[in-house]
């Protein structure tokens, strides 16, 4: 059976909607962890993942860009390109082989809790440098989430001692800015936000265990789905209140998140869809549970008599995901 046609929509809108959802989920997961554990514990839990996140990111961009060096210029060149792709308002890095400096005037994560900045920007930056050379480190003496007017990024050889005032007199050369397409920016922003949402979820599960973490996170995801369903049922002109109406808005959401599949059964009472690709298929099962809470919020927005269940899920080890929308069983 063919998948129901999606409403005519702009691909840019789909990508931007997916990015906004990922941003909301990431920020809310971090804040929930802080509320449950306190600032210092949340920071330490996320830092454990932040370092590896940075190392992996640095190695990916090093390879993609063909960067061969391991000094401050090489590290800054790749870091500048990556952060421009992530939507960071970064001024030109200025660098020598020993030192690189940049001002950041706006950031995708500017409204995030400070702990997210410290663990997944500062600590990730240290990991980024480590992936290039163990001789270099990353500092953020000024940061927007701390109340400063801008972020100051410093890549330095570990033996190099400095104060922020010293940096203005250094003999550093600007690193040329690359040209990055809108499509690449959208791709990398979604990839990074998705990874950081997974990281914050893992950190929460490490702290409290899966059951407690999900008991705190699911209500937020349900509320997020409820708002999404109310908003997009109007924007997409979705008529009706049955399983097919719910499935149409879910198909739109799947497209926003880069998930693909096909509908194998459709009636007004029940719609079954098999998902063959999901960017979170290799993630912990908690991610699927969060998404299921979100999609049940969508169901509630259209008709609270319906619910969504996953009879199969790739993140639980199945080859595909199989979702069923139908009336709640009594």
C-alpha positions in Angstrom: 0.0 0.0 0.0 1.4 3.4 -0.9 2.3 6.1 1.6 -0.3 8.9 1.9 0.7 12.0 -0.1 2.3 14.8 1.9 1.0 18.3 1.7 3.0 20.4 -0.8 5.7 22.0 1.3 9.1 23.6 0.9 12.1 21.4 1.7 13.7 24.4 3.4 10.8 24.6 5.8 11.0 20.9 6.5 14.7 21.1 7.4 14.2 24.2 9.5 11.3 22.6 11.3 13.5 19.6 12.1 16.3 21.8 13.4 13.9 23.7 15.6 12.5 20.5 17.1 16.0 19.1 17.7 17.0 22.4 19.4 14.0 22.3 21.7 14.5 18.7 22.6 18.2 19.2 23.3 17.7 22.3 25.5 14.8 20.7 27.4 16.7 17.5 28.1 19.7 19.5 29.4 17.5 21.6 31.7 15.6 18.5 32.9 19.0 16.9 33.8 20.1 20.1 35.7 16.8 20.2 37.6 17.2 16.5 38.6 20.9 16.4 39.4 22.0 20.0 40.1 24.4 22.0 38.0 27.8 20.5 38.9 26.7 16.9 38.4 24.9 17.6 35.1 28.1 19.4 33.9 30.3 16.5 34.8 28.0 13.9 33.3 27.8 15.8 30.0 31.6 16.6 30.0 32.3 12.9 29.7 30.6 12.8 26.4 31.5 16.3 25.3 35.2 15.5 25.0 34.6 12.5 22.7 32.0 14.5 20.7 34.7 17.1 20.0 37.4 14.6 19.1 35.0 12.9 16.6 33.9 16.2 15.1 37.5 17.4 14.6 38.5 14.2 12.9 35.5 14.3 10.6 36.2 17.9 9.5 39.9 17.3 9.2 39.2 14.4 6.8 36.5 16.2 4.9 38.6 19.3 4.4 41.8 17.5 3.7 43.6 19.4 6.5 47.1 17.8 7.0 48.7 20.0 9.6 48.5 19.8 13.4 49.3 23.3 14.5 47.0 26.1 15.7 46.3 27.2 12.1 45.2 23.7 11.0 43.0 23.3 14.1 41.4 26.8 13.7 40.8 26.3 10.0 38.7 23.2 10.5 37.0 24.7 13.6 36.0 27.9 11.8 34.4 25.9 8.9 32.6 23.6 11.3 31.1 26.3 13.4 30.1 28.4 10.4 28.2 25.3 9.2 26.6 25.0 12.7 25.3 28.6 12.5 27.8 30.2 14.8 28.4 33.9 14.2 32.1 33.6 14.2 34.5 36.4 13.2 37.6 35.4 11.3 40.0 33.3 13.3 43.4 34.9 13.4 46.2 32.5 13.9 49.9 31.6 14.0 51.3 28.2 14.3 51.2 28.5 18.1 48.0 30.4 18.8 44.6 31.1 17.3 41.9 33.6 18.5 38.3 34.3 17.4 35.4 36.4 18.7 31.9 34.8 18.5 29.1 37.3 18.5 26.1 35.0 18.1 25.5 31.3 18.6 22.9 28.7 17.9 23.2 27.7 21.6 23.1 31.2 23.0 19.8 30.6 24.8 21.0 27.2 26.2 21.8 26.6 29.9 25.4 27.5 30.8 26.2 23.8 31.5 25.5 22.9 27.9 27.9 25.5 26.7 30.6 24.4 29.1 30.3 20.7 28.4 29.4 20.7 24.7 31.3 23.7 23.4 34.2 24.4 25.8 35.0 20.7 26.6 34.2 19.7 23.1 36.6 22.3 21.8 39.3 20.7 24.0 38.5 17.4 22.5 38.6 18.9 19.0 42.2 20.1 19.7 43.1 16.8 21.2 42.1 15.0 18.0 44.6 17.1 16.0 47.4 17.2 18.5 47.8 16.5 22.2 50.0 19.6 22.5 47.1 22.0 22.0 44.2 23.2 24.2 41.1 25.3 23.9 40.0 28.0 26.2 36.9 30.2 26.4 37.8 33.1 28.7 34.6 35.0 27.8 31.2 33.4 27.0 27.8 34.6 26.1 26.0 32.2 28.5 28.1 33.6 31.3 26.7 37.1 30.6 29.6 38.4 28.5 29.0 40.4 25.3 30.7 37.8 23.2 32.6 34.5 23.3 36.4 34.5 23.0 37.9 31.3 21.7 41.5 30.6 22.1 43.4 27.7 20.6 46.9 27.5 22.1 49.9 25.3 22.6 49.6 24.0 26.2 52.9 25.5 27.1 51.7 28.9 26.1 50.7 31.2 29.0 48.6 34.3 28.2 46.0 36.7 29.5 43.1 37.9 27.3 44.6 41.3 27.2 47.8 39.9 25.6 45.9 38.6 22.6 45.4 42.0 21.0 49.1 42.5 20.4 49.8 39.1 18.9 51.0 38.9 15.4 48.3 36.7 13.9 47.1 36.4 10.3 43.4 36.0 9.4 42.2 32.6 8.2 40.1 33.0 5.1 36.4 32.1 5.6 35.1 29.3 3.4 31.9 29.4 1.4 29.3 27.0 2.8 26.0 26.2 1.1 22.7 26.5 2.9 22.1 22.8 2.4 25.4 21.9 4.1 24.6 24.3 7.0 21.2 22.7 7.5 22.7 19.2 7.4 25.5 19.8 9.9 23.3 21.8 12.2 20.8 19.0 12.4 23.5 16.4 12.8 25.2 18.3 15.7 21.9 19.1 17.5 20.8 15.5 17.1 24.1 14.2 18.6 23.9 16.7 21.5 20.3 15.6 22.2 21.5 12.0 22.4 24.4 13.0 24.6 22.2 14.9 27.1 19.8 11.9 27.2 22.7 9.5 27.8 24.0 11.7 30.6 20.5 11.8 32.2 20.2 8.0 32.0 23.7 7.7 33.5 22.7 9.8 36.4 19.2 8.4 37.3 18.7 5.3 35.3 16.4 4.9 32.3 13.0 4.7 34.1 13.5 7.9 36.2 15.0 9.9 33.2 12.1 9.0 31.0 9.5 9.7 33.6 10.8 13.3 33.7 11.4 13.7 30.0 8.3 12.1 28.5 5.8 14.8 29.7 7.9 17.5 28.0 8.0 15.5 24.7 4.3 14.9 24.9 3.7 18.6 25.4 6.0 19.4 22.5 4.1 17.0 20.3 0.8 18.5 21.4 1.9 22.0 20.3 3.3 20.6 17.1 0.1 18.8 16.3 -2.1 21.9 16.9 0.1 24.1 14.9 0.8 22.0 11.9 -2.7 20.5 11.5 -3.7 24.1 10.7 -0.7 25.0 8.6 -0.9 21.8 6.5 -4.7 22.0 6.2 -5.2 18.6 7.6 -8.9 17.7 7.7 -10.4 15.0 9.8 -9.8 13.4 13.2 -9.1 9.8 12.4 -6.0 7.6 12.0 -5.4 8.8 8.4 -5.4 12.5 9.5 -3.0 11.7 12.3 -0.8 9.7 9.9 -0.6 12.6 7.4 0.9 15.0 10.0 3.2 12.2 11.2 4.4 11.8 7.6 5.3 15.5 7.6 7.2 15.2 10.8 9.1 12.1 9.5 10.2 14.2 6.5 11.3 17.0 8.8 13.4 14.6 10.8 14.9 12.8 7.7 13.0 9.5 8.4 11.8 7.4 5.5 9.4 4.6 5.1 6.1 3.4 3.6 2.5 2.9 4.8 1.6 -0.8 4.6 -2.0 -0.5 5.9 -4.4 2.4 6.0 -8.0 2.8 7.1 -9.9 5.5 9.1 -9.4 3.4 12.2 -5.7 2.2 11.9 -2.6 3.1 9.9 0.5 1.0 10.0 3.8 2.3 8.6 7.3 0.7 8.3 10.2 3.0 8.7 13.3 1.8 6.9 15.6 4.7 7.7 15.9 6.8 10.8 19.0 9.0 11.8 18.5 7.8 15.4 18.4 4.1 14.6 21.8 3.5 16.3 20.8 5.6 19.4 19.8 4.4 22.8 16.3 3.1 23.1 15.4 6.1 25.3 15.5 8.3 22.2 12.8 6.2 20.6 10.7 6.4 23.8 11.1 10.2 23.8 10.0 10.3 20.1 7.0 8.1 20.9 5.9 10.5 23.6 6.2 13.3 21.1 4.2 11.5 18.5 1.5 10.6 21.0 1.3 14.3 21.8 0.5 14.8 18.1 -2.2 12.1 18.3 -3.7 13.9 21.3 -3.8 17.2 19.4 -5.8 15.6 16.6 -7.9 13.1 18.5 -7.2 12.0 22.1 -8.9 8.7 21.4 -6.0 7.6 19.3 -2.4 6.6 20.2 0.8 5.5 18.5 2.8 2.5 19.4 6.0 1.0 18.0 5.7 -2.8 17.6 9.3 -2.8 16.2 12.1 -0.3 16.6 15.6 -0.2 15.1 17.1 1.2 18.3 15.8 -1.9 20.1 17.6 -4.1 17.6 14.9 -4.7 15.0 15.7 -4.2 11.3 12.9 -1.7 10.8 10.6 0.4 12.9 6.9 -0.4 12.7 4.5 2.2 14.0 0.8 1.7 14.4 -1.8 4.5 14.9 -5.1 3.3 16.2 -7.8 3.9 18.8 -6.7 3.3 22.4 -7.6 -0.1 23.6 -9.7 -0.3 26.8 
